[in-house]
Amino acid sequence: MRPLSRRQALALAAGAAATLALPPLAGARPPAPATVPPLGPQFLWGVASAGFQCEGHAPDSNWSRYVAANSSYDRYGDAVDFYRRYGDDIALAANLGVSVYRISVEWARVQPRPGVWDEAGFAFYDAVLDAMAAAGLRPMLTLDHWVYPGWAAERGGWAHPDMLGDWLANARTVVDRYAAGNPLWVTFNEPVFYMVNETANGGLSPAAVPVMQDRLIRAHNAIYDHIHRVQPRALVTSNLAYVAGTAEPVVNGPMVTAIADRLDYVGIDYYYGFTPQTLLQVSPADLRALWKMPLQPEGLYYALQHYSRRLPGKPLYVVENGMPTRNGEPRADGYTRADDLRDSIYWIQRAAADGLPVMGYNYWSITDNYEWGSYTPRFGLYTVDVTTDPASTRRPTDAVAAYTAITRAGGVPADYRPTRAPAACSLVDAPDSCADPVTVPA
């Protein structure tokens, strides 16, 4: 059986939250306003991607080895070939009207052997960031999106005592090279689900999970300090895969507590939401069919509210949000990518109108990608038929026009009403959402 991917594990954990002890109600929610104001000129609109998932031409890494070792995984090929098509994708992003483009700088590409730096690898990222600057886009650079060199995988990855020092040596090199461009920084992508994937794919033993978590914490805190030494006004986060309010203290809580003083903003990833009814309807097979996962755009409001209470005063940034389809086909429920995008932005505007300090939003993803073992789930604003189209043609979905209109206007129209009504009882924020759910005006 194929191990659960990050987003599959995320869906499972969100459902499992229903079995946890429920906290007391947090208090009445503000009434639904008749209109929502735009998000303003300082709001950061963005798109997101990741190195291994998009670049192709992959060097030896833990993930190239995981794919080779798992016959059930789709063959990687060259993903959507961002390595050669980066100029096209950056132009597509600029045409959307966004100001931020998230990528990862792959450790495996820039340090192919211990102590050996590859200038050709760095030259690729130099060219990518130069193209972003020319297009007026600010990079959001992820230092670790779950991929590390094959030589580090051979010795046991994060279970090896030298991993922390070697990771920091690479991260400092990347920071020193690119800090002058004033990027936003992400240290680790979804650290909890990084550990889940290393257990499922990399053979990390359960006993070594606390060791890996401790090393991730120490690495984040150390590189945060280094970033601020070379880029004093930097904004640094480690984005968190939001599960559910009742589960957050168990799932993400230990990591958040350990790095809270070294988060300049709270990066939040949000995808799915369950009700008690939909949870009962989900089968184990559905967890591997991401296009069947129930979508609750209002969960973005709950997630933002949760972290505004958990870390008061910290700016909030939706680092990832999007909707999967199966090979680009229409969803069975008829909900379109444009519908989901507009509904999601409505709830971000609601959060901002209620005083939550939301600073930005990234759509995942600018193009379809290699979804950690499969090309079947499609998340892209531009869809790419990797397995059937040798040209990797970027074809716009209906969300391209929707997102372009949103960035131009600073959000959805003031009198917008979501296509999908909020759930009466969402496990994303149980029990508060059951006793006092968010609503929309009639």
C-alpha positions as CSV (number, residue, x, y, z in Angstrom):
1,M,0.0,0.0,0.0
2,R,1.3,3.4,-0.9
3,P,2.2,5.4,2.3
4,L,0.0,8.4,3.0
5,S,1.2,11.7,1.5
6,R,1.4,14.9,3.4
7,R,-2.1,16.1,2.2
8,Q,-3.6,12.6,2.8
9,A,-2.2,12.5,6.3
10,L,-3.5,16.1,6.8
11,A,-7.0,15.0,5.9
12,L,-6.8,12.0,8.2
13,A,-5.6,14.1,11.1
14,A,-8.3,16.6,10.5
15,G,-10.9,13.9,10.8
16,A,-9.2,12.4,13.8
17,A,-9.5,15.7,15.6
18,A,-13.1,14.8,16.3
19,T,-12.1,12.2,18.7
20,L,-10.1,14.6,20.9
21,A,-11.3,16.3,24.0
22,L,-13.1,19.5,23.1
23,P,-12.0,22.8,24.7
24,P,-14.4,25.4,26.0
25,L,-16.0,27.9,23.7
26,A,-13.8,30.8,22.8
27,G,-16.7,33.4,22.8
28,A,-19.2,34.8,20.4
29,R,-18.1,35.5,16.8
30,P,-18.7,38.9,15.3
31,P,-22.0,39.1,13.3
32,A,-21.7,38.7,9.5
33,P,-21.2,42.1,7.8
34,A,-23.3,43.0,4.8
35,T,-20.2,43.9,2.9
36,V,-16.5,43.1,3.1
37,P,-13.8,45.7,2.2
38,P,-10.9,45.0,-0.1
39,L,-7.6,43.9,1.5
40,G,-5.7,47.0,0.6
41,P,-2.5,47.9,-1.3
42,Q,-0.1,46.4,1.3
43,F,-1.7,42.9,1.1
44,L,0.6,40.3,-0.5
45,W,-0.9,38.2,-3.3
46,G,1.2,35.3,-4.3
47,V,1.6,31.9,-5.9
48,A,3.5,28.9,-4.6
49,S,5.5,26.0,-5.8
50,A,8.3,23.7,-4.6
51,G,11.6,22.5,-6.1
52,F,11.3,18.8,-6.4
53,Q,7.6,19.0,-7.2
54,C,8.1,21.3,-10.1
55,E,11.7,21.6,-11.3
56,G,12.5,18.3,-12.9
57,H,16.1,17.4,-13.9
58,A,16.4,16.2,-10.3
59,P,19.7,15.6,-8.7
60,D,20.2,12.7,-6.3
61,S,18.1,13.3,-3.2
62,N,16.1,11.5,-0.6
63,W,13.0,12.0,-2.8
64,S,14.5,10.7,-6.0
65,R,15.4,7.6,-4.0
66,Y,11.9,7.3,-2.5
67,V,10.4,7.4,-6.0
68,A,12.8,4.8,-7.3
69,A,12.1,2.5,-4.3
70,N,8.3,2.7,-4.7
71,S,6.9,1.0,-7.8
72,S,3.4,2.3,-7.0
73,Y,4.6,5.9,-7.4
74,D,4.3,7.6,-10.8
75,R,7.7,7.9,-12.5
76,Y,9.0,11.4,-11.9
77,G,10.3,12.3,-15.3
78,D,11.0,16.0,-15.3
79,A,7.9,17.1,-13.4
80,V,6.5,20.3,-15.1
81,D,10.1,21.3,-16.1
82,F,10.3,24.5,-14.2
83,Y,14.1,24.1,-14.5
84,R,13.8,25.1,-18.2
85,R,10.4,26.8,-18.1
86,Y,10.9,29.1,-15.1
87,G,10.8,32.2,-17.3
88,D,7.4,31.2,-18.7
89,D,6.0,30.5,-15.2
90,I,7.3,33.7,-13.8
91,A,5.7,35.6,-16.6
92,L,2.4,33.8,-16.0
93,A,2.6,34.8,-12.3
94,A,3.3,38.4,-13.1
95,N,0.3,38.5,-15.5
96,L,-1.9,37.4,-12.6
97,G,-1.0,40.5,-10.8
98,V,0.6,38.8,-7.8
99,S,3.6,40.2,-6.0
100,V,5.1,37.1,-4.4
101,Y,6.4,33.8,-5.9
102,R,7.3,31.0,-3.5
103,I,10.0,28.5,-4.5
104,S,12.4,26.3,-2.6
105,V,16.2,26.3,-3.0
106,E,17.0,22.6,-3.2
107,W,19.9,21.6,-1.0
108,A,20.4,18.5,-3.2
109,R,21.0,20.8,-6.3
110,V,23.5,23.1,-4.7
111,Q,25.5,20.6,-2.6
112,P,25.8,17.3,-4.5
113,R,28.5,16.0,-2.2
114,P,29.6,16.7,1.4
115,G,31.6,19.9,1.4
116,V,31.2,20.4,-2.3
117,W,29.1,23.3,-3.6
118,D,27.8,23.3,-7.2
119,E,28.0,26.8,-8.8
120,A,25.9,25.5,-11.7
121,G,23.1,24.7,-9.2
122,F,23.4,28.2,-7.6
123,A,23.5,29.7,-11.1
124,F,20.0,28.2,-11.8
125,Y,18.6,29.9,-8.7
126,D,20.4,33.1,-9.5
127,A,18.7,33.2,-12.9
128,V,15.3,32.4,-11.4
129,L,15.5,35.2,-8.8
130,D,16.8,37.6,-11.4
131,A,13.8,36.8,-13.6
132,M,11.5,37.4,-10.6
133,A,13.1,40.7,-9.8
134,A,12.7,41.8,-13.5
135,A,9.0,40.9,-13.3
136,G,8.5,42.8,-10.1
137,L,8.0,39.7,-8.0
138,R,9.3,39.2,-4.4
139,P,10.6,35.7,-3.8
140,M,9.4,33.7,-0.8
141,L,12.3,31.2,-0.4
142,T,11.8,27.9,1.4
143,L,15.0,26.4,2.7
144,D,13.7,22.9,3.1
145,H,10.6,21.6,1.3
146,W,11.2,18.0,2.4
147,V,14.2,17.3,0.1
148,Y,17.8,16.8,1.0
149,P,20.9,15.3,-0.8
150,G,21.2,11.6,-1.5
151,W,24.4,11.5,0.5
152,A,22.5,12.7,3.6
153,A,19.8,10.1,2.9
154,E,22.5,7.3,2.8
155,R,23.5,8.0,6.3
156,G,20.0,8.1,7.7
157,G,18.7,11.7,7.1
158,W,17.5,13.5,10.2
159,A,18.4,10.6,12.4
160,H,22.1,11.2,11.8
161,P,23.9,13.4,14.3
162,D,25.7,15.4,11.6
163,M,22.4,16.4,9.8
164,L,21.8,19.5,11.9
165,G,25.3,21.0,11.3
166,D,25.3,20.1,7.6
167,W,21.8,21.5,7.1
168,L,22.8,24.8,8.8
169,A,25.9,25.1,6.7
170,N,23.8,24.8,3.5
171,A,21.1,27.1,4.8
172,R,23.6,29.8,5.8
173,T,25.2,29.6,2.4
174,V,21.8,30.1,0.7
175,V,20.8,33.0,3.0
176,D,24.2,34.8,2.5
177,R,23.8,34.5,-1.2
178,Y,20.1,35.7,-1.5
179,A,19.3,37.9,1.5
180,A,20.2,41.1,-0.4
181,G,17.1,40.5,-2.6
182,N,14.8,41.0,0.5
183,P,13.0,37.7,0.2
184,L,10.4,36.4,2.6
185,W,11.7,33.2,4.2
186,V,10.3,29.8,5.1
187,T,12.7,27.6,7.0
188,F,10.9,24.2,7.0
189,N,7.8,23.4,5.0
190,E,5.2,21.9,7.4
191,P,7.6,20.3,9.9
192,V,5.1,17.9,11.4
193,F,4.2,16.4,8.1
194,Y,7.9,16.4,7.1
195,M,8.3,14.0,10.0
196,V,5.3,12.0,8.8
197,N,6.7,11.6,5.4
198,E,10.2,10.7,6.6
199,T,8.6,7.9,8.6
200,A,6.4,6.7,5.7
201,N,9.0,7.0,3.0
202,G,12.4,7.4,4.5
203,G,12.3,4.7,7.1
204,L,12.6,7.1,10.1
205,S,11.8,5.0,13.1
206,P,9.1,6.2,15.5
207,A,11.8,6.4,18.2
208,A,13.7,8.8,16.1
209,V,10.8,11.2,15.5
210,P,11.5,13.2,18.7
211,V,15.1,13.5,17.6
212,M,14.1,14.8,14.2
213,Q,11.7,17.3,15.8
214,D,14.4,18.6,18.2
215,R,16.8,19.0,15.3
216,L,14.2,20.9,13.2
217,I,13.5,23.2,16.1
218,R,17.2,23.9,16.7
219,A,17.8,24.4,13.0
220,H,14.9,26.9,12.7
221,N,15.9,28.9,15.7
222,A,19.6,29.0,14.6
223,I,18.9,30.0,11.0
224,Y,16.3,32.6,12.1
225,D,19.1,34.3,14.0
226,H,21.5,34.1,11.1
227,I,18.9,35.5,8.7
228,H,18.3,38.5,10.9
229,R,22.0,39.1,11.2
230,V,22.4,39.5,7.4
231,Q,18.9,40.8,6.7
232,P,17.8,42.7,9.8
233,R,14.3,43.5,8.7
234,A,13.6,40.0,7.3
235,L,10.3,38.2,7.7
236,V,10.8,34.5,8.6
237,T,8.3,31.7,9.3
238,S,7.9,27.9,9.2
239,N,4.6,27.2,7.6
240,L,2.2,25.0,9.5
241,A,-0.3,22.6,8.0
242,Y,-3.5,23.5,9.8
243,V,-5.4,20.5,11.0
244,A,-8.2,21.5,13.4
245,G,-8.5,23.7,16.4
246,T,-8.9,20.8,18.8
247,A,-5.9,18.9,17.3
248,E,-3.5,21.8,16.8
249,P,-2.2,21.7,20.4
250,V,-1.3,18.0,19.9
251,V,-0.2,18.1,16.2
252,N,1.5,21.4,15.7
253,G,1.6,22.7,19.3
254,P,5.0,21.5,20.4
255,M,6.8,22.9,17.4
256,V,4.9,26.2,17.6
257,T,5.8,26.6,21.3
258,A,9.5,25.9,20.6
259,I,9.8,28.4,17.8
260,A,7.2,31.0,18.6
261,D,9.7,33.7,19.6
262,R,11.4,33.2,16.2
263,L,8.4,33.6,13.9
264,D,8.0,37.0,12.3
265,Y,4.7,35.9,10.8
266,V,2.6,32.8,11.1
267,G,2.5,30.8,7.8
268,I,-0.6,28.7,7.5
269,D,-1.5,26.0,5.0
270,Y,-5.1,25.1,4.7
271,Y,-6.9,22.7,2.4
272,Y,-9.8,20.5,3.7
273,G,-12.6,20.5,6.3
274,F,-14.9,17.8,7.7
275,T,-18.3,17.8,9.4
276,P,-19.4,14.9,11.6
277,Q,-21.4,13.7,8.6
278,T,-18.7,13.9,5.9
279,L,-16.2,12.3,8.3
280,L,-18.4,9.2,8.5
281,Q,-18.6,9.0,4.7
282,V,-14.8,9.0,4.1
283,S,-13.2,5.7,3.3
284,P,-9.5,4.8,3.5
285,A,-9.4,4.9,-0.3
286,D,-10.8,8.4,-0.3
287,L,-7.8,9.6,1.7
288,R,-5.7,8.8,-1.4
289,A,-8.1,10.5,-3.7
290,L,-7.6,14.1,-2.7
291,W,-10.2,15.3,-5.2
292,K,-12.8,13.6,-3.1
293,M,-11.8,15.5,0.1
294,P,-14.5,17.8,1.4
295,L,-13.7,21.5,1.0
296,Q,-14.7,24.1,3.5
297,P,-13.4,27.5,2.5
298,E,-14.7,29.0,5.7
299,G,-12.1,26.9,7.5
300,L,-9.6,29.6,6.4
301,Y,-11.4,32.0,8.8
302,Y,-11.3,29.5,11.6
303,A,-7.6,28.8,11.0
304,L,-6.7,32.4,11.0
305,Q,-8.7,33.1,14.1
306,H,-7.1,30.1,15.9
307,Y,-3.5,31.5,15.3
308,S,-4.5,35.0,16.0
309,R,-5.5,33.8,19.5
310,R,-2.6,31.4,19.8
311,L,0.1,34.0,18.8
312,P,-1.5,37.4,19.4
313,G,0.0,40.2,17.4
314,K,1.8,38.0,14.9
315,P,0.9,38.8,11.2
316,L,-0.8,35.9,9.5
317,Y,0.0,34.6,6.0
318,V,-1.9,31.9,4.1
319,V,1.2,30.3,2.6
320,E,-0.7,27.5,0.8
321,N,-4.3,27.0,-0.2
322,G,-5.9,25.4,-3.1
323,M,-8.2,22.8,-4.5
324,P,-7.3,19.4,-6.0
325,T,-9.0,17.8,-9.1
326,R,-8.4,14.4,-10.7
327,N,-6.3,14.9,-13.8
328,G,-7.9,18.3,-14.3
329,E,-11.4,16.8,-14.6
330,P,-14.4,18.6,-13.1
331,R,-15.1,17.6,-9.5
332,A,-18.1,15.4,-8.9
333,D,-19.7,18.1,-6.7
334,G,-19.5,20.6,-9.5
335,Y,-17.4,23.0,-7.5
336,T,-14.9,24.8,-9.7
337,R,-11.4,26.1,-9.0
338,A,-12.6,29.6,-9.5
339,D,-15.6,29.1,-7.1
340,D,-13.2,27.7,-4.4
341,L,-10.7,30.5,-4.9
342,R,-13.3,33.3,-4.7
343,D,-15.0,31.7,-1.7
344,S,-11.6,31.3,0.1
345,I,-10.7,35.0,-0.5
346,Y,-14.1,36.0,0.8
347,W,-13.3,34.4,4.1
348,I,-9.9,36.0,4.3
349,Q,-11.6,39.4,3.8
350,R,-14.0,38.5,6.5
351,A,-11.1,37.7,8.8
352,A,-9.4,40.9,8.0
353,A,-12.6,42.9,8.5
354,D,-12.9,41.3,12.0
355,G,-9.5,42.6,12.9
356,L,-7.3,39.6,12.2
357,P,-3.8,40.7,11.0
358,V,-3.8,38.9,7.6
359,M,-0.8,40.0,5.5
360,G,-0.8,37.7,2.5
361,Y,-2.2,34.8,0.5
362,N,-0.4,32.3,-1.8
363,Y,-2.3,30.0,-4.2
364,W,-1.0,26.5,-4.3
365,S,0.1,26.1,-7.0
366,I,0.9,28.2,-10.0
367,T,1.1,25.0,-12.1
368,D,0.3,21.3,-11.5
369,N,3.1,19.4,-9.9
370,Y,4.4,16.1,-8.7
371,E,2.3,15.5,-5.7
372,W,4.7,13.4,-3.7
373,G,4.3,10.2,-5.7
374,S,1.5,11.0,-8.2
375,Y,0.6,13.3,-11.1
376,T,-3.1,12.6,-10.7
377,P,-4.0,15.3,-8.1
378,R,-4.0,18.6,-9.9
379,F,-3.7,21.8,-7.9
380,G,-2.5,24.3,-10.6
381,L,-4.0,27.5,-11.7
382,Y,-2.4,26.3,-15.0
383,T,-2.9,22.6,-15.6
384,V,-0.1,20.6,-17.2
385,D,-0.6,17.0,-18.6
386,V,2.8,15.7,-17.6
387,T,2.3,12.1,-18.6
388,T,0.7,12.8,-22.0
389,D,2.0,16.1,-23.2
390,P,5.8,16.1,-24.0
391,A,5.6,19.9,-24.4
392,S,4.3,20.4,-20.8
393,T,1.9,23.0,-22.1
394,R,0.5,25.4,-19.5
395,R,-3.3,25.5,-19.9
396,P,-5.3,28.1,-17.9
397,T,-8.0,26.9,-15.6
398,D,-11.1,29.1,-14.8
399,A,-9.2,30.3,-11.7
400,V,-6.7,32.3,-13.7
401,A,-9.3,34.9,-14.7
402,A,-10.8,34.8,-11.2
403,Y,-7.4,35.3,-9.5
404,T,-6.5,38.1,-11.9
405,A,-9.7,39.9,-11.1
406,I,-9.1,39.4,-7.3
407,T,-5.6,40.8,-7.4
408,R,-6.7,43.8,-9.4
409,A,-9.5,44.6,-7.0
410,G,-7.9,43.6,-3.7
411,G,-10.4,40.8,-3.2
412,V,-13.8,39.8,-4.2
413,P,-16.6,42.4,-4.6
414,A,-17.8,44.0,-1.3
415,D,-21.2,42.3,-1.7
416,Y,-19.9,38.9,-2.7
417,R,-21.7,35.9,-1.3
418,P,-19.9,32.5,-1.2
419,T,-20.9,29.9,-3.7
420,R,-20.7,27.3,-0.9
421,A,-22.5,28.1,2.3
422,P,-20.5,27.5,5.5
423,A,-21.0,24.2,7.3
424,A,-23.3,24.4,10.4
425,C,-20.7,22.3,12.4
426,S,-17.2,22.2,11.2
427,L,-14.6,19.9,12.8
428,V,-12.0,22.5,11.7
429,D,-13.1,24.5,14.7
430,A,-15.2,22.2,16.9
431,P,-17.0,22.8,19.2
432,D,-17.1,26.6,18.6
433,S,-18.3,26.2,15.0
434,C,-21.1,23.9,16.1
435,A,-22.4,26.3,18.8
436,D,-21.6,29.5,17.0
437,P,-20.7,29.0,13.3
438,V,-19.6,31.7,10.9
439,T,-22.5,32.8,8.7
440,V,-23.1,34.9,5.6
441,P,-25.8,37.5,5.3
442,A,-29.0,36.5,3.5
